[in-house]
Amino acid sequence: MSESRAIHTVHFVSATALFLLLSYFSLHLFTKTKKDASPSPEKEIRNRVYVACGVIILACITSITLTSLFSRTRPWHRSSLCSGWSRWHCGSLVGRGS
């Protein structure tokens, strides 16, 4: 395994673990309510926002993973994959000056 590939793999696994942790916080930890109390209307609104954020995070993780697995070109190189909404992420993977 080349050094570049190893760095990409470590980055990918670390980023995935971080974002899975953040989605867990959003979906489970932040939406908890005391067992003997009912959530206030404000808490219910916050819970909807947290659940939406958690689902979006999981959708992004899935999208990036599928792109990495099924792409003919590697997403960490500059390619046609680096267009539209994903340009900022591809740019961060490629790094400055590449």
C-alpha positions as a Markdown table, in Angstrom:
| # | Residue | x | y | z |
|---|---|---|---|---|
| 1 | Met | 0.0 | 0.0 | 0.0 |
| 2 | Ser | 1.4 | 3.4 | -1.0 |
| 3 | Glu | 1.9 | 6.1 | 1.5 |
| 4 | Ser | -0.7 | 8.2 | -0.2 |
| 5 | Arg | -3.2 | 5.4 | -0.1 |
| 6 | Ala | -2.5 | 4.7 | 3.6 |
| 7 | Ile | -3.0 | 8.4 | 4.5 |
| 8 | His | -6.3 | 8.4 | 2.6 |
| 9 | Thr | -7.4 | 5.2 | 4.4 |
| 10 | Val | -6.6 | 6.6 | 7.8 |
| 11 | His | -8.3 | 9.9 | 7.0 |
| 12 | Phe | -11.4 | 8.1 | 5.7 |
| 13 | Val | -11.7 | 5.8 | 8.7 |
| 14 | Ser | -11.1 | 8.6 | 11.2 |
| 15 | Ala | -13.6 | 11.0 | 9.5 |
| 16 | Thr | -16.2 | 8.2 | 9.3 |
| 17 | Ala | -15.8 | 7.4 | 13.0 |
| 18 | Leu | -16.0 | 11.1 | 13.9 |
| 19 | Phe | -19.2 | 11.7 | 11.9 |
| 20 | Leu | -20.8 | 8.4 | 13.1 |
| 21 | Leu | -20.2 | 9.7 | 16.7 |
| 22 | Leu | -21.7 | 13.1 | 15.8 |
| 23 | Ser | -24.8 | 11.4 | 14.3 |
| 24 | Tyr | -25.1 | 9.2 | 17.4 |
| 25 | Phe | -25.1 | 12.4 | 19.5 |
| 26 | Ser | -27.7 | 14.0 | 17.3 |
| 27 | Leu | -30.0 | 11.0 | 17.0 |
| 28 | His | -29.8 | 9.6 | 20.5 |
| 29 | Leu | -28.0 | 11.6 | 23.1 |
| 30 | Phe | -29.4 | 15.1 | 22.4 |
| 31 | Thr | -33.0 | 13.8 | 22.0 |
| 32 | Lys | -33.2 | 12.2 | 25.4 |
| 33 | Thr | -35.8 | 13.4 | 27.8 |
| 34 | Lys | -36.2 | 12.5 | 31.5 |
| 35 | Lys | -38.4 | 9.4 | 31.9 |
| 36 | Asp | -40.8 | 11.1 | 34.3 |
| 37 | Ala | -41.2 | 14.3 | 32.3 |
| 38 | Ser | -42.8 | 15.0 | 28.9 |
| 39 | Pro | -40.8 | 17.2 | 26.5 |
| 40 | Ser | -41.7 | 20.8 | 26.2 |
| 41 | Pro | -42.8 | 22.2 | 22.8 |
| 42 | Glu | -39.3 | 23.8 | 22.4 |
| 43 | Lys | -37.6 | 20.5 | 23.2 |
| 44 | Glu | -39.7 | 18.7 | 20.5 |
| 45 | Ile | -38.7 | 21.3 | 17.9 |
| 46 | Arg | -35.0 | 20.9 | 19.0 |
| 47 | Asn | -35.4 | 17.1 | 18.7 |
| 48 | Arg | -36.7 | 17.4 | 15.1 |
| 49 | Val | -33.7 | 19.5 | 14.3 |
| 50 | Tyr | -31.3 | 17.0 | 15.9 |
| 51 | Val | -32.9 | 14.1 | 14.1 |
| 52 | Ala | -32.7 | 15.9 | 10.8 |
| 53 | Cys | -29.0 | 16.7 | 11.4 |
| 54 | Gly | -28.3 | 13.1 | 12.3 |
| 55 | Val | -30.0 | 11.8 | 9.2 |
| 56 | Ile | -28.2 | 14.2 | 7.0 |
| 57 | Ile | -24.9 | 13.2 | 8.5 |
| 58 | Leu | -25.6 | 9.5 | 7.8 |
| 59 | Ala | -26.8 | 10.3 | 4.3 |
| 60 | Cys | -23.5 | 12.2 | 3.6 |
| 61 | Ile | -21.4 | 9.3 | 5.0 |
| 62 | Thr | -23.3 | 6.9 | 2.8 |
| 63 | Ser | -22.9 | 9.1 | -0.2 |
| 64 | Ile | -19.1 | 9.5 | 0.3 |
| 65 | Thr | -18.7 | 5.8 | 0.9 |
| 66 | Leu | -20.6 | 4.8 | -2.2 |
| 67 | Thr | -18.7 | 7.3 | -4.3 |
| 68 | Ser | -15.4 | 6.0 | -3.0 |
| 69 | Leu | -16.3 | 2.3 | -3.6 |
| 70 | Phe | -17.9 | 2.6 | -7.0 |
| 71 | Ser | -16.1 | 5.4 | -8.7 |
| 72 | Arg | -13.7 | 4.7 | -11.5 |
| 73 | Thr | -11.6 | 7.6 | -10.5 |
| 74 | Arg | -10.4 | 8.1 | -7.0 |
| 75 | Pro | -12.4 | 10.9 | -5.2 |
| 76 | Trp | -9.3 | 12.2 | -3.5 |
| 77 | His | -7.8 | 13.2 | -6.9 |
| 78 | Arg | -9.1 | 16.2 | -8.9 |
| 79 | Ser | -11.8 | 14.8 | -11.2 |
| 80 | Ser | -15.3 | 15.4 | -12.4 |
| 81 | Leu | -16.5 | 14.2 | -9.0 |
| 82 | Cys | -15.2 | 17.5 | -7.6 |
| 83 | Ser | -18.1 | 19.6 | -8.9 |
| 84 | Gly | -21.1 | 21.1 | -7.3 |
| 85 | Trp | -21.8 | 20.6 | -3.6 |
| 86 | Ser | -18.9 | 18.2 | -3.1 |
| 87 | Arg | -16.2 | 20.6 | -4.4 |
| 88 | Trp | -15.2 | 21.8 | -0.9 |
| 89 | His | -14.7 | 18.2 | 0.4 |
| 90 | Cys | -12.7 | 17.1 | -2.6 |
| 91 | Gly | -10.6 | 20.2 | -2.3 |
| 92 | Ser | -9.9 | 19.4 | 1.3 |
| 93 | Leu | -8.9 | 15.8 | 0.4 |
| 94 | Val | -6.6 | 16.9 | -2.4 |
| 95 | Gly | -5.0 | 19.6 | -0.2 |
| 96 | Arg | -3.5 | 22.9 | -1.0 |
| 97 | Gly | -1.1 | 23.2 | -3.9 |
| 98 | Ser | -1.9 | 19.9 | -5.5 |
